[in-house]
Amino acid sequence: MKIFSRLFCLLVILTCFLSQDAISATIKDIVSDMKPLEGYVVDVVGGQVILDLGSDAGVHKYDLFTIFHQGRKLTDPITGKVLGRIETRSGVLSVTRVEKIFSYANAAGHGVKVNRGDKIVRFKEITAAAVDKTGRNDHFFSTLQQDLPALNWQEKKTSNTELVFIREGNFLKIKDNHGRVIRDYQIDQMVQPVAQPQVTAQSFAPVYAAGAA
C-alpha cells in the first residue's frame, strides 16, 4: 500500500513539474492570445528592429511579426479618393526583448528587408502546422484553425513551417522553427470544443500525424 501511495505522490509531483510553466486556457483564450496585432517599425539600429508594440499590447518574446513594405498610394481615378497603399510582404521578425510600450526584434531568416515606418502584423501569413499526439480527433485543431485564419495553415509540418502547434495530453505547446516554445498552455478540459459537423477537405488543413514534431 505504501508503494502505491509513493507512486501516486511521485506522479502528482511530476505532473506539477511538467505543467508549472503552462497557462490554463480554453480555445477562446488561445485565440485571443494569438490574435494579430498591427504596428509599425519605429527604427532600425545596429541590426536590431524596434517595434511600436510592447507588453502593454500583449507582445511576448519570440512572437513573429510579418513585415509589409508600404508602397505607392492607390487613388480612385474618378474621385481622387485615396483607397490605401500597395503592400509588399518583405519578411518576418522574431521578438527578442519586450519592453512596456515597445519591443526589439531580429530578422527571422536571410535577405529580410526592413525599413523605418514599415507596417508589421503579428502572426499574419505565418506558416503553421498542427501535430496531434492525443489521437482523440475531437475537433480541437479544426476549431483552432477556423478561429486563427490569419495563419497560413499547412497540411503537414515541413522545414519551412514557422509555427508548430503540438498537442499532447491536456497540453498545447507552440514552437517556432528553431524549436523555441513561444506559448505553453494547459487546456481547460471543462470547456472543450463541441464536435462540429464534418467539414470539406478545403476548409482546414489536415492535422499532421503524431510523432513527427
C-alpha positions in Angstrom: 0.0 0.0 0.0 2.9 2.3 0.9 4.4 1.7 -2.6 1.2 2.7 -4.3 1.0 5.8 -2.2 4.5 6.8 -3.0 3.9 6.2 -6.7 0.8 8.4 -6.6 2.7 11.2 -4.9 5.5 10.9 -7.4 3.0 11.1 -10.2 1.4 14.2 -8.8 4.8 15.9 -8.3 5.8 15.0 -11.8 2.6 16.4 -13.3 3.0 19.6 -11.3 6.6 19.9 -12.5 5.7 19.4 -16.2 2.8 21.9 -16.0 4.3 24.6 -13.8 5.0 26.9 -16.8 1.8 26.1 -18.7 -1.1 28.6 -18.6 -4.6 27.2 -18.1 -6.6 28.2 -21.2 -9.6 27.5 -23.3 -9.6 27.7 -27.1 -11.1 31.2 -26.8 -8.1 32.2 -24.5 -5.6 30.8 -27.0 -7.2 32.5 -30.0 -7.2 35.8 -28.0 -3.6 35.4 -27.1 -2.6 34.6 -30.7 -4.6 37.3 -32.4 -3.0 39.6 -34.9 -1.5 42.9 -33.6 -0.8 45.7 -36.1 2.0 48.2 -35.6 5.0 49.8 -37.3 8.8 49.7 -37.3 10.0 52.6 -35.2 13.7 52.4 -36.1 16.5 50.0 -37.2 19.6 50.3 -35.0 22.6 48.1 -35.4 20.6 45.2 -36.8 18.0 45.5 -34.1 14.5 46.4 -35.3 12.4 48.4 -32.8 8.7 47.9 -32.9 6.0 50.2 -31.5 4.3 47.4 -29.6 5.2 46.1 -26.2 3.9 44.1 -23.2 1.0 46.5 -22.8 -0.2 45.4 -26.2 0.2 41.7 -25.4 3.6 41.1 -27.2 5.7 38.2 -25.9 9.3 37.2 -26.6 9.7 35.1 -29.8 6.4 36.4 -31.2 6.6 36.6 -35.0 5.7 39.7 -37.0 5.3 39.8 -40.8 6.7 42.9 -42.4 4.7 44.7 -45.1 6.5 47.4 -47.0 4.3 50.3 -47.8 4.4 51.2 -51.5 2.7 53.9 -53.5 -0.8 55.2 -52.8 -3.8 53.7 -54.6 -6.1 56.5 -55.7 -9.5 56.3 -57.3 -9.1 57.7 -60.8 -12.6 59.2 -60.8 -13.0 60.7 -57.3 -9.3 61.1 -56.4 -10.0 59.4 -53.1 -7.0 57.6 -51.6 -8.0 53.9 -51.3 -4.9 52.7 -49.5 -1.3 51.6 -50.3 0.2 48.8 -52.2 1.7 46.4 -49.5 4.6 44.0 -50.2 5.5 41.2 -47.8 9.2 41.6 -47.2 10.0 39.1 -44.4 9.4 38.1 -40.8 10.7 39.4 -37.5 11.1 37.5 -34.2 10.8 39.5 -31.0 14.0 39.2 -28.8 13.1 41.6 -26.0 9.9 43.2 -24.8 9.5 46.5 -23.0 6.3 48.1 -21.8 5.4 50.0 -24.9 7.9 48.8 -27.5 9.9 45.7 -28.4 13.2 44.7 -30.1 13.2 42.1 -32.9 15.6 40.4 -35.3 15.0 39.3 -38.8 13.8 35.6 -38.9 15.7 34.5 -42.0 18.1 35.8 -44.6 17.5 38.6 -47.0 14.8 40.3 -44.9 14.4 43.9 -45.9 13.0 46.2 -43.2 12.7 50.0 -43.2 11.6 52.6 -40.7 7.8 53.0 -41.0 7.1 49.5 -42.4 3.9 48.0 -41.3 4.1 44.9 -39.1 1.4 42.4 -38.2 1.8 39.6 -35.6 1.1 36.1 -36.8 -0.1 37.3 -40.2 0.6 34.9 -43.1 2.9 32.9 -40.9 3.1 29.2 -41.9 1.7 26.9 -39.3 1.1 23.2 -38.8 -0.7 21.1 -36.2 0.6 17.9 -34.6 -1.9 16.0 -32.5 -0.3 13.3 -30.3 -3.6 12.6 -28.4 -5.4 10.6 -31.2 -8.7 12.0 -29.9 -9.9 13.6 -33.1 -12.1 15.9 -31.0 -12.1 18.8 -33.5 -9.8 20.8 -31.3 -7.4 21.7 -34.2 -10.1 22.2 -36.8 -11.7 24.7 -34.4 -8.4 26.4 -33.7 -7.6 26.7 -37.4 -11.0 28.2 -38.1 -10.5 30.8 -35.4 -7.0 31.7 -36.4 -7.4 32.4 -40.1 -4.5 34.9 -40.3 -2.1 32.0 -40.1 -1.2 30.1 -43.3 -2.1 26.6 -42.2 -0.2 23.8 -43.9 -1.2 20.2 -44.4 1.8 19.0 -42.5 5.0 20.2 -40.8 7.9 21.0 -43.2 11.3 22.6 -43.0 9.6 25.9 -43.9 7.0 25.7 -41.2 7.3 28.8 -38.9 4.9 27.7 -36.1 4.1 24.2 -34.9 1.1 23.6 -32.6 1.8 20.4 -30.6 -1.0 18.9 -28.6 0.0 16.1 -26.1 -2.4 15.1 -23.4 -4.0 18.2 -22.0 -1.2 20.4 -23.0 -0.6 22.5 -26.1 2.9 23.9 -27.0 3.5 26.3 -29.8 7.1 26.3 -31.1 8.9 28.4 -33.7 11.1 26.8 -36.4 14.1 26.9 -34.0 12.2 24.7 -31.5 11.7 27.5 -29.0 8.5 27.4 -27.1 6.6 30.6 -27.6 3.4 29.5 -25.9 2.6 26.8 -23.4 -1.0 26.0 -22.4 -2.8 23.6 -20.2 -6.1 23.1 -22.0 -9.1 23.6 -19.8 -11.0 20.4 -20.1 -14.2 21.9 -18.7 -14.6 24.0 -21.9 -13.7 21.7 -24.8 -15.0 22.5 -28.3 -18.2 20.8 -29.2 -18.0 18.3 -32.0 -18.7 20.2 -35.3 -20.3 18.8 -38.5 -17.7 17.3 -40.8 -16.1 19.9 -43.0 -14.8 19.7 -46.5 -11.1 19.0 -47.1 -10.7 22.5 -48.5 -11.9 24.2 -45.3 -9.0 23.3 -42.9 -5.5 21.9 -43.2 -5.4 18.2 -42.1 -3.6 17.6 -38.7 -0.1 16.2 -39.1 0.5 12.7 -37.9 1.7 12.2 -34.3 5.3 11.7 -33.5 6.8 14.0 -36.1 7.2 17.1 -34.0 
